[in-house]
C-alpha cells in the first residue's frame, strides 16, 4: 500500500511537468481519477448550465463513482506514465 501511495504521489508531481498539455478529455480523466483517489465518490449537486467547466468535471468524476481508492490510484499512475 505504501508503494502505491508513493507511486501516486510521484505521478501527481509528474503530472505538472508533462511534455505537452493533454487534450480536454484526458484532463478530465486525470481530474476524476485524482479526485476519486483522494476524496472518494463525488457528492453534492451537479453544477448548473452556467458553470460549463464545473459541470464537465462533476460529470467526469461522477462517471467513476464507486471505484475503489487503490484502483483509482493505479489508473491515475498508469495514465500519467502513458503521457510522459
PDB file of N, CA, C and O in Angstrom:
ATOM      1  N   UNK A   1       0.834  -1.207   0.000  1.00  0.00           N
ATOM      2  CA  UNK A   1       0.000   0.000   0.000  1.00  0.00           C
ATOM      3  C   UNK A   1       0.870   1.260   0.000  1.00  0.00           C
ATOM      4  O   UNK A   1       0.587   2.213  -0.726  1.00  0.00           O
ATOM      5  N   UNK A   2       1.927   1.262   0.814  1.00  0.00           N
ATOM      6  CA  UNK A   2       2.794   2.436   0.878  1.00  0.00           C
ATOM      7  C   UNK A   2       3.442   2.706  -0.480  1.00  0.00           C
ATOM      8  O   UNK A   2       3.622   3.861  -0.865  1.00  0.00           O
ATOM      9  N   UNK A   3       3.793   1.639  -1.204  1.00  0.00           N
ATOM     10  CA  UNK A   3       4.425   1.837  -2.503  1.00  0.00           C
ATOM     11  C   UNK A   3       3.428   2.406  -3.519  1.00  0.00           C
ATOM     12  O   UNK A   3       3.814   3.192  -4.385  1.00  0.00           O
ATOM     13  N   UNK A   4       2.162   2.020  -3.424  1.00  0.00           N
ATOM     14  CA  UNK A   4       1.146   2.577  -4.315  1.00  0.00           C
ATOM     15  C   UNK A   4       0.967   4.062  -4.028  1.00  0.00           C
ATOM     16  O   UNK A   4       0.871   4.866  -4.955  1.00  0.00           O
ATOM     17  N   UNK A   5       0.923   4.429  -2.753  1.00  0.00           N
ATOM     18  CA  UNK A   5       0.782   5.836  -2.364  1.00  0.00           C
ATOM     19  C   UNK A   5       1.984   6.637  -2.856  1.00  0.00           C
ATOM     20  O   UNK A   5       1.825   7.757  -3.340  1.00  0.00           O
ATOM     21  N   UNK A   6       3.186   6.071  -2.737  1.00  0.00           N
ATOM     22  CA  UNK A   6       4.395   6.747  -3.212  1.00  0.00           C
ATOM     23  C   UNK A   6       4.354   6.921  -4.729  1.00  0.00           C
ATOM     24  O   UNK A   6       4.705   7.981  -5.248  1.00  0.00           O
ATOM     25  N   UNK A   7       3.926   5.882  -5.431  1.00  0.00           N
ATOM     26  CA  UNK A   7       3.821   5.958  -6.894  1.00  0.00           C
ATOM     27  C   UNK A   7       2.777   6.996  -7.296  1.00  0.00           C
ATOM     28  O   UNK A   7       2.973   7.739  -8.258  1.00  0.00           O
ATOM     29  N   UNK A   8       1.670   7.046  -6.559  1.00  0.00           N
ATOM     30  CA  UNK A   8       0.615   8.018  -6.829  1.00  0.00           C
ATOM     31  C   UNK A   8       1.132   9.438  -6.608  1.00  0.00           C
ATOM     32  O   UNK A   8       0.914  10.320  -7.439  1.00  0.00           O
ATOM     33  N   UNK A   9       1.818   9.654  -5.482  1.00  0.00           N
ATOM     34  CA  UNK A   9       2.372  10.980  -5.177  1.00  0.00           C
ATOM     35  C   UNK A   9       3.371  11.424  -6.243  1.00  0.00           C
ATOM     36  O   UNK A   9       3.405  12.595  -6.620  1.00  0.00           O
ATOM     37  N   UNK A  10       4.182  10.486  -6.726  1.00  0.00           N
ATOM     38  CA  UNK A  10       5.152  10.795  -7.782  1.00  0.00           C
ATOM     39  C   UNK A  10       4.410  11.144  -9.075  1.00  0.00           C
ATOM     40  O   UNK A  10       4.794  12.077  -9.780  1.00  0.00           O
ATOM     41  N   UNK A  11       3.355  10.400  -9.382  1.00  0.00           N
ATOM     42  CA  UNK A  11       2.581  10.673 -10.594  1.00  0.00           C
ATOM     43  C   UNK A  11       1.912  12.046 -10.522  1.00  0.00           C
ATOM     44  O   UNK A  11       1.822  12.749 -11.529  1.00  0.00           O
ATOM     45  N   UNK A  12       1.445  12.423  -9.333  1.00  0.00           N
ATOM     46  CA  UNK A  12       0.845  13.747  -9.157  1.00  0.00           C
ATOM     47  C   UNK A  12       1.886  14.822  -9.467  1.00  0.00           C
ATOM     48  O   UNK A  12       1.596  15.794 -10.166  1.00  0.00           O
ATOM     49  N   UNK A  13       3.096  14.642  -8.945  1.00  0.00           N
ATOM     50  CA  UNK A  13       4.176  15.597  -9.219  1.00  0.00           C
ATOM     51  C   UNK A  13       4.528  15.592 -10.708  1.00  0.00           C
ATOM     52  O   UNK A  13       4.723  16.648 -11.310  1.00  0.00           O
ATOM     53  N   UNK A  14       4.607  14.397 -11.296  1.00  0.00           N
ATOM     54  CA  UNK A  14       4.935  14.276 -12.717  1.00  0.00           C
ATOM     55  C   UNK A  14       3.873  14.915 -13.600  1.00  0.00           C
ATOM     56  O   UNK A  14       4.187  15.431 -14.673  1.00  0.00           O
ATOM     57  N   UNK A  15       2.617  14.885 -13.156  1.00  0.00           N
ATOM     58  CA  UNK A  15       1.519  15.423 -13.975  1.00  0.00           C
ATOM     59  C   UNK A  15       1.678  16.920 -14.221  1.00  0.00           C
ATOM     60  O   UNK A  15       1.126  17.454 -15.183  1.00  0.00           O
ATOM     61  N   UNK A  16       2.423  17.589 -13.365  1.00  0.00           N
ATOM     62  CA  UNK A  16       2.635  19.029 -13.506  1.00  0.00           C
ATOM     63  C   UNK A  16       3.737  19.346 -14.510  1.00  0.00           C
ATOM     64  O   UNK A  16       3.912  20.500 -14.900  1.00  0.00           O
ATOM     65  N   UNK A  17       4.481  18.324 -14.930  1.00  0.00           N
ATOM     66  CA  UNK A  17       5.621  18.534 -15.839  1.00  0.00           C
ATOM     67  C   UNK A  17       5.550  17.642 -17.069  1.00  0.00           C
ATOM     68  O   UNK A  17       6.576  17.140 -17.527  1.00  0.00           O
ATOM     69  N   UNK A  18       4.370  17.440 -17.603  1.00  0.00           N
ATOM     70  CA  UNK A  18       4.228  16.613 -18.800  1.00  0.00           C
ATOM     71  C   UNK A  18       4.813  17.351 -20.007  1.00  0.00           C
ATOM     72  O   UNK A  18       4.779  18.580 -20.058  1.00  0.00           O
ATOM     73  N   UNK A  19       5.346  16.606 -20.976  1.00  0.00           N
ATOM     74  CA  UNK A  19       5.962  17.250 -22.137  1.00  0.00           C
ATOM     75  C   UNK A  19       4.997  18.128 -22.943  1.00  0.00           C
ATOM     76  O   UNK A  19       5.406  19.142 -23.509  1.00  0.00           O
ATOM     77  N   UNK A  20       3.723  17.742 -22.993  1.00  0.00           N
ATOM     78  CA  UNK A  20       2.720  18.579 -23.650  1.00  0.00           C
ATOM     79  C   UNK A  20       1.403  18.469 -22.910  1.00  0.00           C
ATOM     80  O   UNK A  20       1.130  17.474 -22.239  1.00  0.00           O
ATOM     81  N   UNK A  21       0.583  19.517 -23.045  1.00  0.00           N
ATOM     82  CA  UNK A  21      -0.704  19.530 -22.344  1.00  0.00           C
ATOM     83  C   UNK A  21      -1.648  18.517 -22.993  1.00  0.00           C
ATOM     84  O   UNK A  21      -1.852  18.537 -24.207  1.00  0.00           O
ATOM     85  N   UNK A  22      -2.226  17.623 -22.168  1.00  0.00           N
ATOM     86  CA  UNK A  22      -3.188  16.642 -22.708  1.00  0.00           C
ATOM     87  C   UNK A  22      -4.457  17.328 -23.214  1.00  0.00           C
ATOM     88  O   UNK A  22      -4.747  18.467 -22.849  1.00  0.00           O
ATOM     89  N   UNK A  23      -5.215  16.613 -24.065  1.00  0.00           N
ATOM     90  CA  UNK A  23      -6.482  17.159 -24.538  1.00  0.00           C
ATOM     91  C   UNK A  23      -7.487  17.213 -23.382  1.00  0.00           C
ATOM     92  O   UNK A  23      -7.255  16.645 -22.315  1.00  0.00           O
ATOM     93  N   UNK A  24      -8.586  17.894 -23.609  1.00  0.00           N
ATOM     94  CA  UNK A  24      -9.574  18.109 -22.538  1.00  0.00           C
ATOM     95  C   UNK A  24     -10.140  16.812 -21.974  1.00  0.00           C
ATOM     96  O   UNK A  24     -10.337  16.698 -20.764  1.00  0.00           O
ATOM     97  N   UNK A  25     -10.406  15.827 -22.842  1.00  0.00           N
ATOM     98  CA  UNK A  25     -10.954  14.553 -22.365  1.00  0.00           C
ATOM     99  C   UNK A  25      -9.969  13.869 -21.418  1.00  0.00           C
ATOM    100  O   UNK A  25     -10.368  13.302 -20.401  1.00  0.00           O
ATOM    101  N   UNK A  26      -8.685  13.927 -21.756  1.00  0.00           N
ATOM    102  CA  UNK A  26      -7.654  13.320 -20.904  1.00  0.00           C
ATOM    103  C   UNK A  26      -7.512  14.106 -19.608  1.00  0.00           C
ATOM    104  O   UNK A  26      -7.339  13.519 -18.540  1.00  0.00           O
ATOM    105  N   UNK A  27      -7.583  15.418 -19.696  1.00  0.00           N
ATOM    106  CA  UNK A  27      -7.505  16.241 -18.480  1.00  0.00           C
ATOM    107  C   UNK A  27      -8.656  15.915 -17.533  1.00  0.00           C
ATOM    108  O   UNK A  27      -8.464  15.860 -16.318  1.00  0.00           O
ATOM    109  N   UNK A  28      -9.847  15.698 -18.082  1.00  0.00           N
ATOM    110  CA  UNK A  28     -10.990  15.332 -17.241  1.00  0.00           C
ATOM    111  C   UNK A  28     -10.782  13.960 -16.605  1.00  0.00           C
ATOM    112  O   UNK A  28     -11.167  13.739 -15.457  1.00  0.00           O
ATOM    113  N   UNK A  29     -10.175  13.044 -17.352  1.00  0.00           N
ATOM    114  CA  UNK A  29      -9.891  11.718 -16.809  1.00  0.00           C
ATOM    115  C   UNK A  29      -8.867  11.814 -15.670  1.00  0.00           C
ATOM    116  O   UNK A  29      -9.021  11.168 -14.633  1.00  0.00           O
ATOM    117  N   UNK A  30      -7.833  12.619 -15.870  1.00  0.00           N
ATOM    118  CA  UNK A  30      -6.820  12.839 -14.822  1.00  0.00           C
ATOM    119  C   UNK A  30      -7.501  13.416 -13.579  1.00  0.00           C
ATOM    120  O   UNK A  30      -7.284  12.942 -12.464  1.00  0.00           O
ATOM    121  N   UNK A  31      -8.324  14.442 -13.787  1.00  0.00           N
ATOM    122  CA  UNK A  31      -9.028  15.087 -12.678  1.00  0.00           C
ATOM    123  C   UNK A  31      -9.904  14.104 -11.914  1.00  0.00           C
ATOM    124  O   UNK A  31      -9.850  14.031 -10.686  1.00  0.00           O
ATOM    125  N   UNK A  32     -10.710  13.349 -12.653  1.00  0.00           N
ATOM    126  CA  UNK A  32     -11.665  12.454 -11.993  1.00  0.00           C
ATOM    127  C   UNK A  32     -10.953  11.345 -11.222  1.00  0.00           C
ATOM    128  O   UNK A  32     -11.366  10.998 -10.115  1.00  0.00           O
ATOM    129  N   UNK A  33      -9.892  10.789 -11.793  1.00  0.00           N
ATOM    130  CA  UNK A  33      -9.140   9.737 -11.079  1.00  0.00           C
ATOM    131  C   UNK A  33      -8.463  10.305  -9.835  1.00  0.00           C
ATOM    132  O   UNK A  33      -8.434   9.659  -8.788  1.00  0.00           O
ATOM    133  N   UNK A  34      -7.916  11.518  -9.955  1.00  0.00           N
ATOM    134  CA  UNK A  34      -7.281  12.155  -8.799  1.00  0.00           C
ATOM    135  C   UNK A  34      -8.296  12.375  -7.677  1.00  0.00           C
ATOM    136  O   UNK A  34      -8.036  12.042  -6.521  1.00  0.00           O
ATOM    137  N   UNK A  35      -9.446  12.934  -8.025  1.00  0.00           N
ATOM    138  CA  UNK A  35     -10.471  13.204  -7.013  1.00  0.00           C
ATOM    139  C   UNK A  35     -10.995  11.918  -6.389  1.00  0.00           C
ATOM    140  O   UNK A  35     -11.209  11.856  -5.179  1.00  0.00           O
ATOM    141  N   UNK A  36     -11.203  10.888  -7.214  1.00  0.00           N
ATOM    142  CA  UNK A  36     -11.699   9.608  -6.694  1.00  0.00           C
ATOM    143  C   UNK A  36     -10.679   9.001  -5.744  1.00  0.00           C
ATOM    144  O   UNK A  36     -11.046   8.433  -4.715  1.00  0.00           O
ATOM    145  N   UNK A  37      -9.393   9.120  -6.087  1.00  0.00           N
ATOM    146  CA  UNK A  37      -8.327   8.543  -5.259  1.00  0.00           C
ATOM    147  C   UNK A  37      -8.137   9.314  -3.952  1.00  0.00           C
ATOM    148  O   UNK A  37      -7.802   8.723  -2.926  1.00  0.00           O
ATOM    149  N   UNK A  38      -8.350  10.623  -3.987  1.00  0.00           N
ATOM    150  CA  UNK A  38      -8.066  11.439  -2.798  1.00  0.00           C
ATOM    151  C   UNK A  38      -9.296  11.769  -1.963  1.00  0.00           C
ATOM    152  O   UNK A  38      -9.181  11.953  -0.751  1.00  0.00           O
ATOM    153  N   UNK A  39     -10.479  11.849  -2.586  1.00  0.00           N
ATOM    154  CA  UNK A  39     -11.691  12.258  -1.870  1.00  0.00           C
ATOM    155  C   UNK A  39     -12.706  11.121  -1.765  1.00  0.00           C
ATOM    156  O   UNK A  39     -13.380  10.968  -0.746  1.00  0.00           O
ATOM    157  N   UNK A  40     -12.803  10.332  -2.825  1.00  0.00           N
ATOM    158  CA  UNK A  40     -13.829   9.291  -2.883  1.00  0.00           C
ATOM    159  C   UNK A  40     -14.933   9.716  -3.831  1.00  0.00           C
ATOM    160  O   UNK A  40     -14.716  10.550  -4.710  1.00  0.00           O
ATOM    161  N   UNK A  41     -16.108   9.150  -3.658  1.00  0.00           N
ATOM    162  CA  UNK A  41     -17.224   9.445  -4.555  1.00  0.00           C
ATOM    163  C   UNK A  41     -17.623  10.916  -4.514  1.00  0.00           C
ATOM    164  O   UNK A  41     -17.565  11.571  -3.474  1.00  0.00           O
ATOM    165  N   UNK A  42     -18.027  11.409  -5.673  1.00  0.00           N
ATOM    166  CA  UNK A  42     -18.487  12.793  -5.785  1.00  0.00           C
ATOM    167  C   UNK A  42     -19.744  12.979  -4.927  1.00  0.00           C
ATOM    168  O   UNK A  42     -20.585  12.086  -4.829  1.00  0.00           O
ATOM    169  N   UNK A  43     -19.846  14.148  -4.316  1.00  0.00           N
ATOM    170  CA  UNK A  43     -21.015  14.487  -3.512  1.00  0.00           C
ATOM    171  C   UNK A  43     -21.517  15.855  -3.928  1.00  0.00           C
ATOM    172  O   UNK A  43     -20.808  16.610  -4.594  1.00  0.00           O
ATOM    173  N   UNK A  44     -22.712  16.166  -3.544  1.00  0.00           N
ATOM    174  CA  UNK A  44     -23.274  17.472  -3.855  1.00  0.00           C
ATOM    175  C   UNK A  44     -24.010  17.466  -5.181  1.00  0.00           C
ATOM    176  O   UNK A  44     -24.027  16.469  -5.903  1.00  0.00           O
ATOM    177  N   UNK A  45     -24.613  18.594  -5.479  1.00  0.00           N
ATOM    178  CA  UNK A  45     -25.402  18.729  -6.693  1.00  0.00           C
ATOM    179  C   UNK A  45     -24.516  19.024  -7.897  1.00  0.00           C
ATOM    180  O   UNK A  45     -23.446  19.621  -7.784  1.00  0.00           O
ATOM    181  N   UNK A  46     -25.004  18.584  -9.051  1.00  0.00           N
ATOM    182  CA  UNK A  46     -24.311  18.854 -10.308  1.00  0.00           C
ATOM    183  C   UNK A  46     -24.389  20.353 -10.587  1.00  0.00           C
ATOM    184  O   UNK A  46     -25.464  20.942 -10.469  1.00  0.00           O
ATOM    185  N   UNK A  47     -23.264  20.987 -10.957  1.00  0.00           N
ATOM    186  CA  UNK A  47     -23.294  22.426 -11.264  1.00  0.00           C
ATOM    187  C   UNK A  47     -24.268  22.737 -12.400  1.00  0.00           C
ATOM    188  O   UNK A  47     -24.567  21.877 -13.228  1.00  0.00           O
ATOM    189  N   UNK A  48     -24.747  23.953 -12.427  1.00  0.00           N
ATOM    190  CA  UNK A  48     -25.725  24.371 -13.429  1.00  0.00           C
ATOM    191  C   UNK A  48     -25.104  24.640 -14.794  1.00  0.00           C
ATOM    192  O   UNK A  48     -23.890  24.543 -14.977  1.00  0.00           O
ATOM    193  N   UNK A  49     -25.963  24.978 -15.742  1.00  0.00           N
ATOM    194  CA  UNK A  49     -25.542  25.223 -17.127  1.00  0.00           C
ATOM    195  C   UNK A  49     -24.513  26.340 -17.256  1.00  0.00           C
ATOM    196  O   UNK A  49     -23.684  26.308 -18.166  1.00  0.00           O
ATOM    197  N   UNK A  50     -24.552  27.312 -16.375  1.00  0.00           N
ATOM    198  CA  UNK A  50     -23.633  28.448 -16.489  1.00  0.00           C
ATOM    199  C   UNK A  50     -22.207  28.078 -16.114  1.00  0.00           C
ATOM    200  O   UNK A  50     -21.272  28.780 -16.499  1.00  0.00           O
ATOM    201  N   UNK A  51     -22.021  27.000 -15.378  1.00  0.00           N
ATOM    202  CA  UNK A  51     -20.683  26.551 -14.972  1.00  0.00           C
ATOM    203  C   UNK A  51     -20.291  25.341 -15.819  1.00  0.00           C
ATOM    204  O   UNK A  51     -20.339  24.204 -15.350  1.00  0.00           O
ATOM    205  N   UNK A  52     -19.905  25.595 -17.068  1.00  0.00           N
ATOM    206  CA  UNK A  52     -19.598  24.513 -18.007  1.00  0.00           C
ATOM    207  C   UNK A  52     -18.412  23.660 -17.547  1.00  0.00           C
ATOM    208  O   UNK A  52     -18.454  22.434 -17.639  1.00  0.00           O
ATOM    209  N   UNK A  53     -17.369  24.304 -17.058  1.00  0.00           N
ATOM    210  CA  UNK A  53     -16.173  23.576 -16.621  1.00  0.00           C
ATOM    211  C   UNK A  53     -16.491  22.743 -15.385  1.00  0.00           C
ATOM    212  O   UNK A  53     -16.145  21.563 -15.321  1.00  0.00           O
ATOM    213  N   UNK A  54     -17.146  23.353 -14.411  1.00  0.00           N
ATOM    214  CA  UNK A  54     -17.519  22.636 -13.192  1.00  0.00           C
ATOM    215  C   UNK A  54     -18.427  21.454 -13.493  1.00  0.00           C
ATOM    216  O   UNK A  54     -18.312  20.393 -12.880  1.00  0.00           O
ATOM    217  N   UNK A  55     -19.323  21.649 -14.435  1.00  0.00           N
ATOM    218  CA  UNK A  55     -20.255  20.593 -14.833  1.00  0.00           C
ATOM    219  C   UNK A  55     -19.501  19.429 -15.486  1.00  0.00           C
ATOM    220  O   UNK A  55     -19.774  18.266 -15.186  1.00  0.00           O
ATOM    221  N   UNK A  56     -18.557  19.740 -16.376  1.00  0.00           N
ATOM    222  CA  UNK A  56     -17.766  18.702 -17.047  1.00  0.00           C
ATOM    223  C   UNK A  56     -16.931  17.921 -16.035  1.00  0.00           C
ATOM    224  O   UNK A  56     -16.823  16.698 -16.119  1.00  0.00           O
ATOM    225  N   UNK A  57     -16.344  18.638 -15.083  1.00  0.00           N
ATOM    226  CA  UNK A  57     -15.547  17.970 -14.042  1.00  0.00           C
ATOM    227  C   UNK A  57     -16.429  17.076 -13.182  1.00  0.00           C
ATOM    228  O   UNK A  57     -16.064  15.939 -12.885  1.00  0.00           O
ATOM    229  N   UNK A  58     -17.585  17.588 -12.783  1.00  0.00           N
ATOM    230  CA  UNK A  58     -18.506  16.815 -11.950  1.00  0.00           C
ATOM    231  C   UNK A  58     -18.943  15.560 -12.674  1.00  0.00           C
ATOM    232  O   UNK A  58     -18.962  14.476 -12.091  1.00  0.00           O
ATOM    233  N   UNK A  59     -19.301  15.700 -13.961  1.00  0.00           N
ATOM    234  CA  UNK A  59     -19.745  14.552 -14.758  1.00  0.00           C
ATOM    235  C   UNK A  59     -18.650  13.500 -14.881  1.00  0.00           C
ATOM    236  O   UNK A  59     -18.912  12.303 -14.762  1.00  0.00           O
ATOM    237  N   UNK A  60     -17.412  13.958 -15.122  1.00  0.00           N
ATOM    238  CA  UNK A  60     -16.288  13.020 -15.259  1.00  0.00           C
ATOM    239  C   UNK A  60     -16.065  12.268 -13.951  1.00  0.00           C
ATOM    240  O   UNK A  60     -15.866  11.053 -13.953  1.00  0.00           O
ATOM    241  N   UNK A  61     -16.098  12.993 -12.836  1.00  0.00           N
ATOM    242  CA  UNK A  61     -15.883  12.381 -11.526  1.00  0.00           C
ATOM    243  C   UNK A  61     -17.033  11.428 -11.204  1.00  0.00           C
ATOM    244  O   UNK A  61     -16.806  10.324 -10.706  1.00  0.00           O
ATOM    245  N   UNK A  62     -18.258  11.851 -11.486  1.00  0.00           N
ATOM    246  CA  UNK A  62     -19.424  11.031 -11.200  1.00  0.00           C
ATOM    247  C   UNK A  62     -19.424   9.741 -12.027  1.00  0.00           C
ATOM    248  O   UNK A  62     -19.982   8.732 -11.596  1.00  0.00           O
ATOM    249  N   UNK A  63     -18.807   9.769 -13.204  1.00  0.00           N
ATOM    250  CA  UNK A  63     -18.807   8.598 -14.088  1.00  0.00           C
ATOM    251  C   UNK A  63     -17.997   7.434 -13.520  1.00  0.00           C
ATOM    252  O   UNK A  63     -18.163   6.293 -13.950  1.00  0.00           O
ATOM    253  N   UNK A  64     -17.122   7.720 -12.553  1.00  0.00           N
ATOM    254  CA  UNK A  64     -16.337   6.628 -11.941  1.00  0.00           C
ATOM    255  C   UNK A  64     -16.732   6.413 -10.480  1.00  0.00           C
ATOM    256  O   UNK A  64     -15.972   5.843  -9.697  1.00  0.00           O
ATOM    257  N   UNK A  65     -17.917   6.872 -10.132  1.00  0.00           N
ATOM    258  CA  UNK A  65     -18.441   6.708  -8.769  1.00  0.00           C
ATOM    259  C   UNK A  65     -18.403   5.230  -8.372  1.00  0.00           C
ATOM    260  O   UNK A  65     -18.786   4.362  -9.156  1.00  0.00           O
ATOM    261  N   UNK A  66     -17.945   4.956  -7.166  1.00  0.00           N
ATOM    262  CA  UNK A  66     -17.889   3.581  -6.680  1.00  0.00           C
ATOM    263  C   UNK A  66     -16.537   2.906  -6.902  1.00  0.00           C
ATOM    264  O   UNK A  66     -16.282   1.826  -6.368  1.00  0.00           O
ATOM    265  N   UNK A  67     -15.669   3.547  -7.692  1.00  0.00           N
ATOM    266  CA  UNK A  67     -14.352   2.961  -7.953  1.00  0.00           C
ATOM    267  C   UNK A  67     -13.524   2.994  -6.665  1.00  0.00           C
ATOM    268  O   UNK A  67     -13.488   4.006  -5.966  1.00  0.00           O
ATOM    269  N   UNK A  68     -12.872   1.894  -6.368  1.00  0.00           N
ATOM    270  CA  UNK A  68     -12.025   1.747  -5.190  1.00  0.00           C
ATOM    271  C   UNK A  68     -10.868   2.756  -5.234  1.00  0.00           C
ATOM    272  O   UNK A  68     -10.339   3.044  -6.308  1.00  0.00           O
ATOM    273  N   UNK A  69     -10.480   3.288  -4.083  1.00  0.00           N
ATOM    274  CA  UNK A  69      -9.389   4.260  -3.991  1.00  0.00           C
ATOM    275  C   UNK A  69      -8.099   3.716  -4.601  1.00  0.00           C
ATOM    276  O   UNK A  69      -7.442   4.407  -5.380  1.00  0.00           O
ATOM    277  N   UNK A  70      -7.733   2.485  -4.252  1.00  0.00           N
ATOM    278  CA  UNK A  70      -6.497   1.897  -4.791  1.00  0.00           C
ATOM    279  C   UNK A  70      -6.572   1.753  -6.304  1.00  0.00           C
ATOM    280  O   UNK A  70      -5.590   2.003  -7.003  1.00  0.00           O
ATOM    281  N   UNK A  71      -7.719   1.357  -6.806  1.00  0.00           N
ATOM    282  CA  UNK A  71      -7.892   1.197  -8.252  1.00  0.00           C
ATOM    283  C   UNK A  71      -7.757   2.548  -8.958  1.00  0.00           C
ATOM    284  O   UNK A  71      -7.133   2.641 -10.015  1.00  0.00           O
ATOM    285  N   UNK A  72      -8.342   3.590  -8.370  1.00  0.00           N
ATOM    286  CA  UNK A  72      -8.233   4.935  -8.939  1.00  0.00           C
ATOM    287  C   UNK A  72      -6.779   5.395  -8.946  1.00  0.00           C
ATOM    288  O   UNK A  72      -6.321   6.003  -9.913  1.00  0.00           O
ATOM    289  N   UNK A  73      -6.055   5.105  -7.867  1.00  0.00           N
ATOM    290  CA  UNK A  73      -4.628   5.464  -7.808  1.00  0.00           C
ATOM    291  C   UNK A  73      -3.834   4.744  -8.900  1.00  0.00           C
ATOM    292  O   UNK A  73      -3.015   5.355  -9.586  1.00  0.00           O
ATOM    293  N   UNK A  74      -4.083   3.443  -9.054  1.00  0.00           N
ATOM    294  CA  UNK A  74      -3.371   2.654 -10.073  1.00  0.00           C
ATOM    295  C   UNK A  74      -3.645   3.202 -11.467  1.00  0.00           C
ATOM    296  O   UNK A  74      -2.725   3.353 -12.270  1.00  0.00           O
ATOM    297  N   UNK A  75      -4.904   3.498 -11.754  1.00  0.00           N
ATOM    298  CA  UNK A  75      -5.263   4.017 -13.076  1.00  0.00           C
ATOM    299  C   UNK A  75      -4.661   5.399 -13.306  1.00  0.00           C
ATOM    300  O   UNK A  75      -4.244   5.715 -14.420  1.00  0.00           O
ATOM    301  N   UNK A  76      -4.614   6.217 -12.270  1.00  0.00           N
ATOM    302  CA  UNK A  76      -4.020   7.551 -12.368  1.00  0.00           C
ATOM    303  C   UNK A  76      -2.536   7.430 -12.708  1.00  0.00           C
ATOM    304  O   UNK A  76      -2.043   8.096 -13.618  1.00  0.00           O
ATOM    305  N   UNK A  77      -1.833   6.578 -11.973  1.00  0.00           N
ATOM    306  CA  UNK A  77      -0.399   6.375 -12.206  1.00  0.00           C
ATOM    307  C   UNK A  77      -0.160   5.898 -13.632  1.00  0.00           C
ATOM    308  O   UNK A  77       0.717   6.413 -14.325  1.00  0.00           O
ATOM    309  N   UNK A  78      -0.946   4.910 -14.072  1.00  0.00           N
ATOM    310  CA  UNK A  78      -0.788   4.369 -15.427  1.00  0.00           C
ATOM    311  C   UNK A  78      -1.060   5.444 -16.491  1.00  0.00           C
ATOM    312  O   UNK A  78      -0.356   5.514 -17.498  1.00  0.00           O
ATOM    313  N   UNK A  79      -2.077   6.273 -16.263  1.00  0.00           N
ATOM    314  CA  UNK A  79      -2.410   7.321 -17.231  1.00  0.00           C
ATOM    315  C   UNK A  79      -1.286   8.346 -17.330  1.00  0.00           C
ATOM    316  O   UNK A  79      -0.891   8.725 -18.432  1.00  0.00           O
ATOM    317  N   UNK A  80      -0.772   8.796 -16.194  1.00  0.00           N
ATOM    318  CA  UNK A  80       0.317   9.780 -16.213  1.00  0.00           C
ATOM    319  C   UNK A  80       1.552   9.182 -16.877  1.00  0.00           C
ATOM    320  O   UNK A  80       2.220   9.857 -17.661  1.00  0.00           O
ATOM    321  N   UNK A  81       1.862   7.926 -16.572  1.00  0.00           N
ATOM    322  CA  UNK A  81       3.021   7.264 -17.203  1.00  0.00           C
ATOM    323  C   UNK A  81       2.854   7.225 -18.720  1.00  0.00           C
ATOM    324  O   UNK A  81       3.827   7.406 -19.451  1.00  0.00           O
ATOM    325  N   UNK A  82       1.633   6.990 -19.201  1.00  0.00           N
ATOM    326  CA  UNK A  82       1.399   6.901 -20.642  1.00  0.00           C
ATOM    327  C   UNK A  82       1.540   8.257 -21.334  1.00  0.00           C
ATOM    328  O   UNK A  82       1.726   8.315 -22.549  1.00  0.00           O
ATOM    329  N   UNK A  83       1.453   9.344 -20.567  1.00  0.00           N
ATOM    330  CA  UNK A  83       1.535  10.690 -21.137  1.00  0.00           C
ATOM    331  C   UNK A  83       2.948  11.259 -21.129  1.00  0.00           C
ATOM    332  O   UNK A  83       3.192  12.314 -21.715  1.00  0.00           O
ATOM    333  N   UNK A  84       3.873  10.580 -20.478  1.00  0.00           N
ATOM    334  CA  UNK A  84       5.248  11.081 -20.384  1.00  0.00           C
ATOM    335  C   UNK A  84       5.982  10.970 -21.702  1.00  0.00           C
ATOM    336  O   UNK A  84       7.149  11.349 -21.793  1.00  0.00           O
TER     337      UNK A  84
END
